[in-house]
Amino acid sequence: MAGGSVSPTPLLKDELDIVIPTIRNLDFLEMWRPFFQPYHLIIVQDGDPSKTIKVPEGFDYELYNRNDINRILGPKASCISFKDSACRCFGYMVSKKKYIYTIDDDCFVAKDPTGKDINALEQHIKNLLSPSTPFFFNTLYDPYRNGADFVRGYPFSLREGAPTAVSHGLWLNIPDYDAPTQLVKPLERNTRYVDAVLTIPKGTLFPMCGMNLAFNRELIGPAMYFGLMGDGQPIGRYDDMWAGWCTKVICDHLGLGVKTGLPYIYHSKASNPFVNLKKEYKGIFWQEECIPFFQNASLPKDCTSVQKCYLELAKQVKEKLGKVDDYFVKLADAMVTWIEAWDELNSSPSAAIPNGNAK
């Protein structure tokens, strides 16, 4: 078990859910116990629903498998991916908390350069609870961190910052590479720890990785749809990318911030590059159309909520990316279904149907 001690009063203990997609027993939680045990876990089991997933004793959790998803969402369950980590976004939908942290089950506690265990969750919370600076770049990175401030020449009118919607963490050991890069750099490991957090500027997209990610569900939750990926779809491994592109466009429109940098986790297992290439193959071509689409996407002024923004984006995806491939027509329809399902489950505190697997 990892060293370190739990804070007597963990930050946001009753306001944050940890969402974990998995196909295996969650032994990795033992390492995270000092940091995760005070919080509620939502586990989304992918793959065979008859398989029993074991969770270490002492964790407060609820577990959903495919049967639960079908029962709770009915026909709208078609918008939740199968046999892909994109299934995690179902956990975002059924959560009733203000904040979400999501992590993959092959991510372990990293150590900082002094050898101390990194409490990734605590750092994400600090990121989310401090403002962002999307409208003017501060050369000392995050001015709200201890030991930093706004530099000379930074407009005083912008120093209040913007609410932070997303905190994007990084990884030591196995980098988050695509299959071609994995193939040409099979032995590369990330050992560089950069002690920095920065706001991604307005108008700039980024590749969002879902394995170490936190967000304010109330501010941006409905945009965190990880798309139609995996089983039965022509593409995989672009689920978090899709969510990241949509989210950033909407954050920019609504005046919200996205931070990246700290915290680091230790990514323990490289996925098979040949399997990944098969999943990514079409995405590698399609991203050359998708990225300019999102760079040029414009949302009208009457899109004042995340849902309205997302439905408008879905409409534009169908109109413009639908010409690239029929898959995007299907994806646009799923985006609409996702928002309908989100609104149904979140219309009242008791809207979600208990799954009977809570512990």
TORZAVO-856010 format. One line per field, with one value per residue: residue number from 1; residue in three letters; x, y, z of N, C-alpha, C in turn. Coordinates in steps of 0.2 Angstrom, whole numbers, plus 2048, in hexadecimal, padded with zeros to 3 digits. Layout:
// residues N
num <- c(NUM ...)
residuo <- c(ALA ...)
neast <- c(X ...)
nnorth <- c(Y ...)
nup <- c(Z ...)
caeast <- c(X ...)
canorth <- c(Y ...)
caup <- c(Z ...)
ceast <- c(X ...)
cnorth <- c(Y ...)
cup <- c(Z ...)
//
This chain:
// residues 359
num <- c(1 2 3 4 5 6 7 8 9 10 11 12 13 14 15 16 17 18 19 20 21 22 23 24 25 26 27 28 29 30 31 32 33 34 35 36 37 38 39 40 41 42 43 44 45 46 47 48 49 50 51 52 53 54 55 56 57 58 59 60 61 62 63 64 65 66 67 68 69 70 71 72 73 74 75 76 77 78 79 80 81 82 83 84 85 86 87 88 89 90 91 92 93 94 95 96 97 98 99 100 101 102 103 104 105 106 107 108 109 110 111 112 113 114 115 116 117 118 119 120 121 122 123 124 125 126 127 128 129 130 131 132 133 134 135 136 137 138 139 140 141 142 143 144 145 146 147 148 149 150 151 152 153 154 155 156 157 158 159 160 161 162 163 164 165 166 167 168 169 170 171 172 173 174 175 176 177 178 179 180 181 182 183 184 185 186 187 188 189 190 191 192 193 194 195 196 197 198 199 200 201 202 203 204 205 206 207 208 209 210 211 212 213 214 215 216 217 218 219 220 221 222 223 224 225 226 227 228 229 230 231 232 233 234 235 236 237 238 239 240 241 242 243 244 245 246 247 248 249 250 251 252 253 254 255 256 257 258 259 260 261 262 263 264 265 266 267 268 269 270 271 272 273 274 275 276 277 278 279 280 281 282 283 284 285 286 287 288 289 290 291 292 293 294 295 296 297 298 299 300 301 302 303 304 305 306 307 308 309 310 311 312 313 314 315 316 317 318 319 320 321 322 323 324 325 326 327 328 329 330 331 332 333 334 335 336 337 338 339 340 341 342 343 344 345 346 347 348 349 350 351 352 353 354 355 356 357 358 359)
residuo <- c(MET ALA GLY GLY SER VAL SER PRO THR PRO LEU LEU LYS ASP GLU LEU ASP ILE VAL ILE PRO THR ILE ARG ASN LEU ASP PHE LEU GLU MET TRP ARG PRO PHE PHE GLN PRO TYR HIS LEU ILE ILE VAL GLN ASP GLY ASP PRO SER LYS THR ILE LYS VAL PRO GLU GLY PHE ASP TYR GLU LEU TYR ASN ARG ASN ASP ILE ASN ARG ILE LEU GLY PRO LYS ALA SER CYS ILE SER PHE LYS ASP SER ALA CYS ARG CYS PHE GLY TYR MET VAL SER LYS LYS LYS TYR ILE TYR THR ILE ASP ASP ASP CYS PHE VAL ALA LYS ASP PRO THR GLY LYS ASP ILE ASN ALA LEU GLU GLN HIS ILE LYS ASN LEU LEU SER PRO SER THR PRO PHE PHE PHE ASN THR LEU TYR ASP PRO TYR ARG ASN GLY ALA ASP PHE VAL ARG GLY TYR PRO PHE SER LEU ARG GLU GLY ALA PRO THR ALA VAL SER HIS GLY LEU TRP LEU ASN ILE PRO ASP TYR ASP ALA PRO THR GLN LEU VAL LYS PRO LEU GLU ARG ASN THR ARG TYR VAL ASP ALA VAL LEU THR ILE PRO LYS GLY THR LEU PHE PRO MET CYS GLY MET ASN LEU ALA PHE ASN ARG GLU LEU ILE GLY PRO ALA MET TYR PHE GLY LEU MET GLY ASP GLY GLN PRO ILE GLY ARG TYR ASP ASP MET TRP ALA GLY TRP CYS THR LYS VAL ILE CYS ASP HIS LEU GLY LEU GLY VAL LYS THR GLY LEU PRO TYR ILE TYR HIS SER LYS ALA SER ASN PRO PHE VAL ASN LEU LYS LYS GLU TYR LYS GLY ILE PHE TRP GLN GLU GLU CYS ILE PRO PHE PHE GLN ASN ALA SER LEU PRO LYS ASP CYS THR SER VAL GLN LYS CYS TYR LEU GLU LEU ALA LYS GLN VAL LYS GLU LYS LEU GLY LYS VAL ASP ASP TYR PHE VAL LYS LEU ALA ASP ALA MET VAL THR TRP ILE GLU ALA TRP ASP GLU LEU ASN SER SER PRO SER ALA ALA ILE PRO ASN GLY ASN ALA LYS)
neast <- c(804 802 80C 809 7FC 7EB 7E2 7DA 7CE 7C9 7CA 7BB 7B3 7A6 7A1 7A6 7A8 7B1 7B4 7B6 7BA 7BA 7C0 7C4 7C9 7CB 7D8 7E1 7DD 7E1 7EE 7EA 7E2 7E5 7E2 7D6 7CC 7C3 7BA 7AB 7A9 7A6 7A4 7A6 7A2 7A9 7A7 7A3 795 791 79D 7A5 7AB 7B7 7B9 7C4 7C2 7BA 7B8 7AD 7A1 798 793 791 78C 78A 77D 777 778 770 764 762 763 75B 755 75E 76A 772 77B 786 796 79D 7A8 7B3 7BC 7B5 7A9 7A9 7A3 796 796 798 78C 783 787 785 78C 796 7A3 7AE 7BA 7C3 7CC 7D7 7D8 7E5 7EE 7F9 7FE 809 81A 821 82F 836 834 828 817 80B 7FC 7F1 7E3 7E1 7E8 7E2 7D5 7DA 7DD 7D0 7CA 7CF 7D1 7D2 7DC 7D8 7D7 7E2 7F3 7FD 80E 814 80D 801 7F9 7F3 7F9 802 810 811 80B 802 80A 814 80C 800 7EF 7E6 7D8 7D5 7D9 7D1 7CE 7C6 7B9 7BF 7BC 7C1 7CE 7DD 7E7 7F8 804 811 81D 816 812 804 802 7FE 7FB 805 80F 812 817 823 82A 82C 832 832 831 829 831 832 82E 824 822 815 806 7FA 7EF 7E6 7E6 7D8 7D0 7D9 7DB 7DD 7E5 7DB 7DD 7D5 7DA 7DE 7D6 7CC 7BD 7B1 7A1 795 798 79C 799 78E 795 79F 79F 7A4 7A3 79E 7A6 7B1 7AA 7A1 7A3 7AC 7B8 7C3 7CB 7CA 7C2 7C3 7CA 7C0 7B7 7BF 7C1 7B4 7B1 7BA 7B7 7AA 7AD 7B5 7AB 7A2 7AA 7B2 7C0 7CE 7DA 7EA 7F8 800 7F6 802 800 805 807 804 804 807 7FC 7F9 801 7FD 7F0 7EB 7ED 7E5 7D9 7DA 7DC 7D3 7D0 7DC 7DC 7D0 7D1 7D8 7CE 7C5 7CB 7CE 7C0 7BC 7C4 7BF 7B2 7A3 799 788 782 776 778 779 77B 783 77D 775 780 786 77D 77C 789 788 77F 787 791 78B 787 793 79F 798 799 7A6 7A6 799 799 79A 78E 786 78D 78A 77C 77C 782 777 76E 775 775 767 765 76D 766 75A 75E 763 75A 754 758 755 755 75D 75E 760 76D 76F 77B 782 78F)
nnorth <- c(7FA 80B 819 827 832 833 842 84A 850 84D 856 85C 850 84C 851 84C 83F 830 829 81A 810 7FF 7EE 7E4 7DD 7E9 7EB 7F4 7FF 7FD 804 811 813 81B 828 827 820 828 82D 82B 81E 81B 80E 808 7FB 7F3 7E8 7D6 7D5 7CB 7C7 7C8 7D6 7DA 7E4 7EC 7EA 7F6 802 80E 80C 80B 800 7FE 7F4 7EE 7EA 7F1 7FE 7FD 7FA 806 811 80C 80D 817 813 810 81A 819 813 802 7F6 7FE 80B 816 814 819 826 824 823 830 835 830 834 83E 848 857 858 84E 841 838 828 81C 80A 806 80F 815 81B 829 82F 83E 848 848 83C 83A 834 838 841 840 843 84D 858 85A 85F 86B 871 872 87A 886 895 897 89D 8A0 8AB 8B3 8B0 8AA 8AC 8A6 89A 892 89F 89E 895 890 89B 8A0 8AD 8BA 8C1 8CF 8DB 8D3 8D4 8DD 8DD 8D0 8C7 8C1 8B5 8A6 89A 88A 87C 870 864 85E 851 84A 83D 832 826 81C 824 82D 828 828 819 819 820 819 80D 811 816 80C 809 815 81F 82A 834 840 84C 85A 868 870 879 87E 889 885 88E 899 894 88B 87A 86A 859 84F 844 836 82F 835 840 84E 856 864 85F 866 872 86D 860 85A 85B 852 846 837 832 827 818 80A 7FA 7F4 800 80B 810 813 818 825 82B 833 83E 843 847 851 85A 85F 864 86E 877 87B 880 88B 893 895 89C 895 88C 881 877 870 864 862 856 848 837 826 81D 80D 803 7FF 7FF 7F4 7F8 7F4 7EF 7FB 803 7FD 801 80F 813 819 824 82B 830 837 841 84B 852 854 85C 869 86C 86E 878 882 883 88B 892 897 8A7 8A4 898 894 88A 87B 870 875 87A 86E 867 870 86E 861 861 869 85F 855 85C 860 857 84C 84A 845 838 82C 827 832 838 82F 830 83D 83C 834 83D 845 83D 839 846 847 83B 83F 84A 844 83C 845 84E 84E 84C 83F 838 82E 81D 811 805 7FA 7F4 7FB 7FE)
nup <- c(800 7FD 804 80F 816 81A 818 827 824 815 806 7FE 802 802 7F6 7EA 7DE 7DA 7CA 7C2 7B5 7B0 7AD 7B5 7C5 7D3 7D9 7D9 7E0 7ED 7EE 7ED 7F8 804 7FF 7F7 7FF 807 7FF 7F3 7E8 7D6 7CD 7BC 7B4 7A7 798 79B 7A3 7AC 7B3 7C3 7CB 7D6 7E4 7EF 801 80B 803 7FE 7F2 7E3 7D6 7C5 7B7 7A6 7A5 7AF 7AA 79E 7A4 7AB 7A2 797 787 784 788 77E 77B 783 782 77F 784 785 78D 78D 792 79F 7A0 7A3 7B1 7B4 7B1 7BA 7C6 7D5 7D9 7DB 7D6 7CC 7CB 7C0 7BD 7B6 7B8 7B7 7BC 7C8 7D8 7D7 7DA 7E0 7DC 7E8 7ED 7F3 7F5 7E9 7EC 7E1 7DF 7E9 7E3 7D7 7DC 7E2 7D6 7D0 7D9 7D9 7CF 7BC 7AF 7A1 797 796 796 7A3 7A7 7B1 7B3 7BC 7C5 7D1 7D9 7E8 7EB 7DF 7D3 7CA 7BC 7B8 7AE 7AC 7A9 7B5 7B5 7B2 7BC 7C5 7BF 7B7 7BA 7BE 7B4 7B0 7B5 7AF 7B1 7B1 7AC 7B2 7AD 7A2 794 78D 77E 76D 762 756 75B 767 761 75B 765 770 77C 783 792 79D 7A7 7AC 7B7 7B8 7C1 7C0 7BC 7B0 7A8 79A 78B 786 777 773 76F 777 77A 783 790 798 7A3 7AF 7B5 7BA 7BD 7BE 7C1 7C1 7BA 7AD 7AA 7A1 795 795 78D 788 77B 76D 76D 76B 76C 75E 758 74C 751 75F 76E 76D 775 781 77B 772 77C 782 777 775 781 784 77A 77E 78B 788 782 78C 795 79E 7A7 7A3 7AA 7A9 7AD 7BC 7C6 7C6 7C2 7C3 7B5 7B2 7A8 797 789 77C 76D 760 761 765 75A 751 756 756 749 73F 746 746 739 739 743 73D 736 741 74A 744 742 74F 753 74C 750 755 761 763 76B 773 778 787 791 796 790 786 77E 77B 773 769 764 760 755 74C 74B 744 738 732 735 732 725 723 728 72A 737 73F 73F 746 752 755 757 762 76B 76D 773 77F 786 788 790 79B 7A0 7A3 7AE 7B7 7BB 7C7 7D8 7DB 7CF 7C9 7C8 7D5 7D4 7DC 7DF 7E7 7F4)
caeast <- c(800 806 80C 805 7F6 7E4 7E0 7D5 7C8 7CA 7C6 7B5 7B2 79F 7A0 7AA 7A8 7B7 7B2 7BB 7B8 7BE 7BE 7C8 7C9 7CE 7DD 7E6 7DA 7E5 7F3 7E7 7DE 7E6 7DF 7CF 7C7 7BE 7B5 7A7 7AC 7A1 7A8 7A2 7A5 7A8 7A8 79F 791 791 7A3 7A5 7B0 7B9 7BB 7C7 7BE 7BB 7B6 7A6 7A0 792 795 78C 78E 786 776 774 778 76B 75E 761 762 756 758 763 771 776 780 78C 79A 79E 7AF 7B7 7BC 7B0 7A3 7AA 79F 790 797 797 785 77F 78A 781 791 798 7A9 7AF 7C1 7C4 7D2 7D7 7DB 7ED 7F1 7FB 801 810 81E 824 837 839 832 822 811 807 7F5 7EE 7DC 7E1 7EB 7DC 7D1 7DC 7DC 7C9 7C7 7D3 7CF 7D6 7DD 7D7 7D7 7E9 7F8 802 814 816 808 7FB 7FB 7F0 7FD 807 817 810 806 802 811 814 808 7FA 7EA 7E2 7D1 7D4 7DD 7CD 7CE 7C0 7B8 7C2 7B8 7C5 7D5 7E0 7EE 7FD 806 817 81E 813 80F 7FE 804 7FA 7FE 80B 815 814 81B 82A 82E 829 835 832 82D 829 834 832 828 824 81E 811 7FF 7F9 7E9 7E6 7E3 7D2 7D1 7DE 7D9 7E2 7E3 7D9 7DE 7D0 7DC 7E0 7D2 7C7 7B9 7AB 79C 790 79A 79E 797 78B 79A 7A4 79D 7AA 7A1 79D 7AC 7B2 7A6 79D 7A5 7B2 7BD 7C4 7D1 7C9 7BC 7C5 7CC 7BA 7B4 7C3 7C0 7AD 7B1 7BE 7B3 7A5 7B0 7B7 7A5 79F 7AF 7B5 7C7 7D1 7E1 7EE 7FE 7FF 7FA 804 7FF 80A 803 808 804 806 7F8 7FC 801 7FA 7E9 7E9 7ED 7DE 7D3 7DB 7DE 7CF 7D0 7E2 7DA 7CA 7D3 7DA 7C8 7C2 7CF 7CC 7B9 7BB 7C7 7BB 7AB 7A1 792 784 781 771 77B 77C 77C 787 779 774 786 788 778 77E 78F 786 77C 78C 795 787 787 79A 7A3 794 79C 7AC 7A4 793 79A 799 786 784 790 786 776 77E 783 771 76B 779 772 760 766 770 761 756 761 765 754 752 75D 753 753 761 75B 765 76F 76F 782 786 792)
canorth <- c(800 812 81D 82D 831 836 848 849 852 84D 85B 85A 849 84B 854 849 838 82D 825 815 80B 7F9 7E7 7E0 7DF 7EF 7EA 7FB 804 7FD 809 817 813 821 82E 826 81D 82C 82F 826 81C 819 809 806 7F4 7F2 7E1 7D1 7D7 7C5 7C7 7CC 7DB 7DA 7EB 7EB 7EC 7FD 807 810 80C 808 7FD 7FD 7F0 7F0 7E8 7F7 804 7FC 7FB 80D 815 80A 80D 81C 810 80F 81F 817 80E 7FC 7F3 804 80F 81C 812 81D 82C 822 825 838 837 82D 837 843 84D 85D 857 847 83F 831 825 815 805 804 815 814 821 82B 832 844 847 847 835 83A 832 83E 840 843 846 854 85D 85B 863 871 874 874 87F 88D 898 896 8A3 89F 8B1 8B6 8AB 8AC 8A8 8A2 895 894 8A4 89D 890 893 89D 8A3 8B3 8BD 8C4 8D6 8DB 8CF 8D9 8DD 8DB 8C9 8C4 8BD 8AF 8A3 894 884 876 869 864 859 84F 846 836 82F 81F 81B 82A 82C 829 824 813 81A 823 813 809 814 817 807 809 81C 820 831 835 848 84F 861 86B 876 879 884 889 884 895 899 893 886 873 865 852 84E 83D 835 82B 838 846 850 85C 867 85C 86B 877 86B 859 857 85B 84D 840 833 830 820 815 803 7F4 7F6 807 80A 813 812 81C 82C 82D 839 843 846 84B 857 85F 862 867 874 87C 87E 884 891 896 897 89F 890 88A 87A 877 86A 864 85E 851 843 830 821 819 807 7FD 801 7FB 7F1 7FD 7F1 7EF 802 805 7FB 806 816 814 81E 82A 82F 834 83B 846 851 855 856 862 870 86D 870 87E 887 883 891 891 89E 8AA 8A1 892 896 885 876 86C 879 87A 868 866 874 86B 85A 863 86A 859 852 85F 861 851 846 84A 842 831 82B 826 839 839 82A 833 843 83A 831 843 848 838 83A 84B 845 837 843 84E 840 839 84A 853 84F 848 838 836 828 817 80E 7FF 7F4 7F2 800 7FB)
caup <- c(800 7FC 80A 80F 81A 817 81C 82B 821 80E 802 7FB 803 800 7F0 7E5 7DD 7D6 7C5 7C0 7B0 7B1 7AB 7B9 7CC 7D4 7DE 7D8 7E5 7F3 7EE 7ED 7FE 808 7FB 7F4 803 80A 7F9 7F0 7E1 7D2 7C8 7B7 7B2 79F 796 79D 7AA 7B1 7B7 7C9 7CC 7DD 7E6 7F6 806 80E 7FF 7FD 7EB 7DF 7D0 7BF 7B2 7A0 7A7 7B3 7A5 79A 7A8 7AE 79D 792 780 783 78A 777 77A 787 77F 782 783 784 793 78C 797 7A5 7A0 7A7 7B8 7B5 7B0 7C0 7CC 7D7 7DD 7D7 7D3 7CA 7C9 7BD 7BD 7B3 7BD 7B6 7BE 7CF 7DB 7D4 7DF 7DE 7DB 7EE 7EF 7F7 7F1 7E7 7EC 7DB 7E0 7EC 7DF 7D3 7E0 7E2 7D0 7CF 7DE 7D7 7C8 7B7 7AB 799 793 796 798 7A9 7A5 7B7 7B3 7C0 7CA 7D8 7DE 7ED 7E8 7D8 7D3 7C4 7BB 7B6 7A8 7AC 7AB 7BC 7B4 7B0 7C1 7C8 7BC 7B5 7BE 7BB 7B3 7AF 7B7 7AB 7B4 7AC 7AE 7B2 7AA 79B 791 789 777 768 760 752 760 76B 75D 759 76C 774 783 786 798 79F 7AE 7AD 7BB 7B7 7C7 7BD 7BA 7AC 7A4 792 789 782 770 772 771 77A 77A 78A 792 79D 7A8 7B5 7B3 7BE 7BB 7C2 7BD 7C0 7B5 7A6 7AA 79B 78F 796 78A 785 774 76B 76B 76D 769 759 755 748 754 766 771 76C 779 785 776 770 781 783 772 776 788 783 776 782 790 785 780 792 79A 7A3 7A6 7A3 7AC 7A8 7B0 7C2 7C9 7C3 7C4 7C0 7B1 7B2 7A3 790 786 776 768 75A 763 765 753 74E 759 754 742 73C 74A 744 733 73A 747 739 735 747 74E 741 743 756 753 749 752 758 764 764 772 777 77C 78E 796 793 78C 77F 77A 778 76E 763 761 75D 74F 748 749 73F 732 72F 735 72F 71E 723 728 72D 73E 743 73F 74B 758 756 75A 769 76F 76F 778 785 789 78A 796 7A0 7A3 7A7 7B4 7BB 7BB 7CE 7DC 7DC 7C9 7C8 7CB 7D8 7D1 7E0 7E0 7EC 7FA)
ceast <- c(804 806 808 7FF 7F0 7E3 7DA 7CE 7C9 7C6 7C0 7B2 7AB 79D 7A3 7A9 7AE 7B4 7B7 7B8 7BD 7BC 7C1 7C7 7CD 7D3 7E1 7E3 7DE 7EB 7F0 7E3 7DF 7E3 7D8 7CA 7C2 7B8 7B1 7A9 7A6 7A5 7A3 7A6 7A4 7A9 7A2 79B 790 797 7A2 7AB 7B1 7BC 7BE 7C2 7BF 7B9 7AF 7A5 799 795 790 790 789 77F 773 773 772 764 75C 75F 75D 759 75D 76A 775 77C 786 790 79B 7A5 7B3 7B7 7B8 7AA 7A3 7A5 798 790 796 790 781 782 785 786 793 79E 7AA 7B7 7C0 7CB 7D2 7DA 7E2 7F1 7F2 7FD 808 813 821 82C 83A 838 82B 81C 80D 7FF 7F2 7E7 7DC 7E3 7E5 7D7 7D3 7DC 7D5 7C7 7CA 7D1 7D4 7D7 7DD 7D8 7DD 7EE 7FD 808 817 811 803 7FC 7F8 7F3 801 80E 817 80B 806 808 80F 811 802 7F4 7E6 7DB 7D0 7D7 7D8 7CC 7C7 7BF 7BC 7BD 7BB 7CC 7D8 7E7 7F2 7FF 80E 818 81C 810 809 7FF 7FF 7FE 805 811 817 819 822 82E 82B 82C 835 82E 82E 82B 834 82C 829 81F 81A 80A 7FE 7F2 7EA 7E2 7DC 7D3 7D6 7DB 7DE 7E0 7E1 7DA 7D9 7D3 7DE 7DD 7CD 7C3 7B3 7A5 796 792 79A 79C 794 790 79F 7A2 7A3 7A9 7A0 7A3 7AC 7AD 7A1 79E 7AC 7B9 7BE 7CA 7D0 7C4 7BE 7C7 7C5 7B7 7B8 7C2 7B9 7AE 7B4 7BA 7AE 7A8 7B2 7B1 7A2 7A4 7B1 7BC 7C8 7D8 7E4 7F5 7FE 7F7 7FC 801 804 806 807 809 803 802 7FB 7FB 7FD 7F3 7E7 7E9 7E7 7D9 7D4 7DB 7DA 7CF 7D6 7E1 7D5 7CC 7D6 7D4 7C5 7C5 7CD 7C5 7B8 7BE 7C3 7B3 7A9 79A 78E 783 77C 773 77E 77C 780 783 777 77A 787 783 77A 784 78D 783 782 791 791 788 78E 79E 79F 797 7A2 7AB 79D 793 798 792 784 787 78C 77F 777 77F 77C 76E 76F 776 76B 761 768 76A 75C 758 763 760 752 757 75B 752 757 75E 761 767 76F 776 786 789 793)
cnorth <- c(806 815 823 82C 835 83D 847 84A 852 853 858 853 848 84E 851 841 836 828 820 810 805 7F3 7E2 7E2 7E5 7EF 7F1 800 803 802 810 818 819 827 82D 824 822 82E 829 825 81A 815 807 800 7F3 7EA 7DD 7D3 7D1 7C4 7CB 7D0 7DB 7E1 7EA 7EE 7F3 803 808 810 80A 806 7FC 7F9 7F2 7EF 7EE 7FD 803 7FD 802 812 813 80B 812 819 80F 815 81E 811 808 7F9 7F9 808 815 81A 816 823 82A 824 82C 839 835 831 83D 849 852 85C 84F 847 838 82F 81E 811 803 80A 814 81B 822 82E 839 843 846 840 834 838 838 83C 844 846 84D 859 85F 860 86A 875 877 879 886 88F 896 89D 8A2 8A5 8B4 8B1 8AE 8A8 8A4 89C 897 899 8A3 898 894 895 8A0 8A9 8B5 8C1 8CB 8D6 8D7 8D4 8D8 8DB 8D4 8C4 8C0 8B6 8AC 89D 88E 87E 870 86A 85D 857 84B 840 835 828 81F 821 828 82D 825 81E 814 81C 81D 80E 80B 815 812 807 810 81C 827 831 83C 84A 857 864 871 874 87F 883 889 88A 894 898 88E 87F 86F 85E 850 846 83C 831 82E 83F 847 856 85E 864 862 870 874 864 857 857 855 846 83D 830 828 81C 80D 7FE 7F7 7FD 806 80D 812 817 823 82F 833 83F 847 84A 851 85C 863 866 86E 879 87F 882 88B 896 899 89B 89B 88E 883 87B 870 86A 85F 85C 84C 83C 82C 81C 812 802 800 7FC 7F9 7F6 7FA 7F1 7F7 805 803 800 80D 818 819 824 82E 833 839 841 84C 855 858 85C 868 871 870 877 884 887 889 890 897 8A0 8A7 89A 893 890 880 871 86F 879 874 866 869 870 864 85C 865 864 856 855 85F 85B 84B 845 846 83A 831 829 82C 83A 835 82D 839 841 837 837 845 843 838 840 84A 840 83A 847 84A 83E 83F 84F 854 84B 841 835 82F 822 813 807 7F9 7F1 7F7 7FC 800)
cup <- c(800 803 80A 814 818 81C 820 828 819 80B 7FE 7FC 801 7F9 7EA 7E4 7D8 7D1 7C2 7BB 7B1 7AE 7B0 7C1 7CE 7DA 7DE 7DE 7EC 7F4 7EF 7F4 802 805 7F9 7FA 806 805 7F7 7E9 7DD 7CD 7C3 7B4 7AA 79E 799 7A3 7AF 7B5 7BD 7CA 7D4 7DF 7ED 7FB 809 80A 7FE 7F5 7E9 7D8 7CB 7BA 7AC 7A1 7AA 7AE 7A1 79E 7AA 7A8 797 78B 77F 785 783 777 77F 784 783 780 781 78B 793 790 79D 7A6 7A3 7AE 7B9 7B5 7B7 7C6 7CE 7DB 7D8 7D3 7D1 7C9 7C6 7BC 7BA 7B8 7BC 7B8 7C6 7D2 7D9 7DA 7DC 7DE 7E2 7F1 7F3 7F2 7EF 7E8 7E6 7DC 7E4 7E8 7DA 7D6 7E0 7DC 7CE 7D3 7DD 7D0 7C3 7B3 7A4 795 792 799 79E 7A8 7AB 7B8 7B7 7C6 7D1 7DC 7E3 7EA 7E2 7D8 7CC 7C2 7B9 7AF 7A7 7AE 7B1 7BB 7B3 7B6 7C5 7C5 7BA 7B9 7BA 7BA 7B2 7B2 7B4 7AE 7AF 7AF 7AD 7AF 7A3 799 78E 782 773 765 75B 757 764 767 75B 760 771 77B 786 78C 79A 7A6 7B0 7B1 7BB 7BC 7C4 7BC 7B6 7A9 79D 790 785 77A 76E 774 774 77A 781 78B 798 7A3 7AF 7B4 7B9 7BB 7BF 7BE 7BC 7BB 7AE 7A5 7A4 795 78F 793 786 77E 773 769 76D 769 764 755 751 74B 75C 768 76F 770 77D 781 774 776 782 77E 773 77C 787 77F 77A 788 78E 784 787 797 79F 7A2 7A6 7A5 7AB 7AC 7B6 7C3 7C4 7C6 7C1 7BC 7AF 7AC 79C 78D 77F 770 762 75B 762 75E 74F 750 757 74D 73E 73F 748 73E 735 73F 743 736 73B 74A 74B 742 74A 757 751 74B 756 75B 765 76B 776 77A 782 793 792 78E 786 77B 777 773 768 75F 75D 756 74A 746 743 738 72E 730 732 728 71D 723 72C 735 742 743 745 752 75A 75A 761 76E 772 774 77F 789 78C 790 79C 7A4 7A6 7AE 7B9 7BC 7C2 7D2 7DC 7D5 7C7 7CB 7CE 7D5 7D5 7E1 7E4 7F2 7FF)
//
